[in-house]
Amino acid sequence: MSWDTWKQGFSAWEKSTSSYVEKMLSNPGVLGPAAALLTAVVKTKTASDRAMSAWWSMWGLPTRNDQERSLHKLNQLESRLADLEEQLAATRTAARTQPEGR
């Protein structure tokens, strides 16, 4: 019984709130400043990332991009090594199954 009452109350709240928020977010007076704020936050984050990268590089330490590039190369080498191991195993299996005279 209490669950149904709570659910009805929540549904009423959600319906009224969603229509209000939808109207508010379609208002150009809200969208313009929100977009400007988001743009400023993204630009600040970009500048911060560049500054941190320069700071780590100044100390001779690898940046996140350096680490990601190294990890990518390491994964490529690991894949190539796995392929070579499979080829070697296949070659060994083929050599064992061939008759001695060949």
Secondary structure as a PSIPRED ss2 file (coil, helix, strand):
# PSIPRED VFORMAT (PSIPRED V4.0)

   1 M C   1.000  0.000  0.000
   2 S H   0.000  1.000  0.000
   3 W H   0.000  1.000  0.000
   4 D H   0.000  1.000  0.000
   5 T H   0.000  1.000  0.000
   6 W H   0.000  1.000  0.000
   7 K H   0.000  1.000  0.000
   8 Q H   0.000  1.000  0.000
   9 G H   0.000  1.000  0.000
  10 F H   0.000  1.000  0.000
  11 S H   0.000  1.000  0.000
  12 A H   0.000  1.000  0.000
  13 W H   0.000  1.000  0.000
  14 E H   0.000  1.000  0.000
  15 K H   0.000  1.000  0.000
  16 S H   0.000  1.000  0.000
  17 T H   0.000  1.000  0.000
  18 S H   0.000  1.000  0.000
  19 S H   0.000  1.000  0.000
  20 Y H   0.000  1.000  0.000
  21 V H   0.000  1.000  0.000
  22 E H   0.000  1.000  0.000
  23 K H   0.000  1.000  0.000
  24 M H   0.000  1.000  0.000
  25 L H   0.000  1.000  0.000
  26 S C   1.000  0.000  0.000
  27 N C   1.000  0.000  0.000
  28 P H   0.000  1.000  0.000
  29 G H   0.000  1.000  0.000
  30 V H   0.000  1.000  0.000
  31 L H   0.000  1.000  0.000
  32 G H   0.000  1.000  0.000
  33 P H   0.000  1.000  0.000
  34 A H   0.000  1.000  0.000
  35 A H   0.000  1.000  0.000
  36 A H   0.000  1.000  0.000
  37 L H   0.000  1.000  0.000
  38 L H   0.000  1.000  0.000
  39 T H   0.000  1.000  0.000
  40 A H   0.000  1.000  0.000
  41 V H   0.000  1.000  0.000
  42 V H   0.000  1.000  0.000
  43 K H   0.000  1.000  0.000
  44 T H   0.000  1.000  0.000
  45 K H   0.000  1.000  0.000
  46 T H   0.000  1.000  0.000
  47 A H   0.000  1.000  0.000
  48 S H   0.000  1.000  0.000
  49 D H   0.000  1.000  0.000
  50 R H   0.000  1.000  0.000
  51 A H   0.000  1.000  0.000
  52 M H   0.000  1.000  0.000
  53 S H   0.000  1.000  0.000
  54 A H   0.000  1.000  0.000
  55 W H   0.000  1.000  0.000
  56 W H   0.000  1.000  0.000
  57 S H   0.000  1.000  0.000
  58 M H   0.000  1.000  0.000
  59 W C   1.000  0.000  0.000
  60 G C   1.000  0.000  0.000
  61 L C   1.000  0.000  0.000
  62 P C   1.000  0.000  0.000
  63 T C   1.000  0.000  0.000
  64 R H   0.000  1.000  0.000
  65 N H   0.000  1.000  0.000
  66 D H   0.000  1.000  0.000
  67 Q H   0.000  1.000  0.000
  68 E H   0.000  1.000  0.000
  69 R H   0.000  1.000  0.000
  70 S H   0.000  1.000  0.000
  71 L H   0.000  1.000  0.000
  72 H H   0.000  1.000  0.000
  73 K H   0.000  1.000  0.000
  74 L H   0.000  1.000  0.000
  75 N H   0.000  1.000  0.000
  76 Q H   0.000  1.000  0.000
  77 L H   0.000  1.000  0.000
  78 E H   0.000  1.000  0.000
  79 S H   0.000  1.000  0.000
  80 R H   0.000  1.000  0.000
  81 L H   0.000  1.000  0.000
  82 A H   0.000  1.000  0.000
  83 D H   0.000  1.000  0.000
  84 L H   0.000  1.000  0.000
  85 E H   0.000  1.000  0.000
  86 E H   0.000  1.000  0.000
  87 Q H   0.000  1.000  0.000
  88 L H   0.000  1.000  0.000
  89 A H   0.000  1.000  0.000
  90 A H   0.000  1.000  0.000
  91 T H   0.000  1.000  0.000
  92 R H   0.000  1.000  0.000
  93 T H   0.000  1.000  0.000
  94 A H   0.000  1.000  0.000
  95 A H   0.000  1.000  0.000
  96 R H   0.000  1.000  0.000
  97 T H   0.000  1.000  0.000
  98 Q C   1.000  0.000  0.000
  99 P C   1.000  0.000  0.000
 100 E C   1.000  0.000  0.000
 101 G C   1.000  0.000  0.000
 102 R C   1.000  0.000  0.000
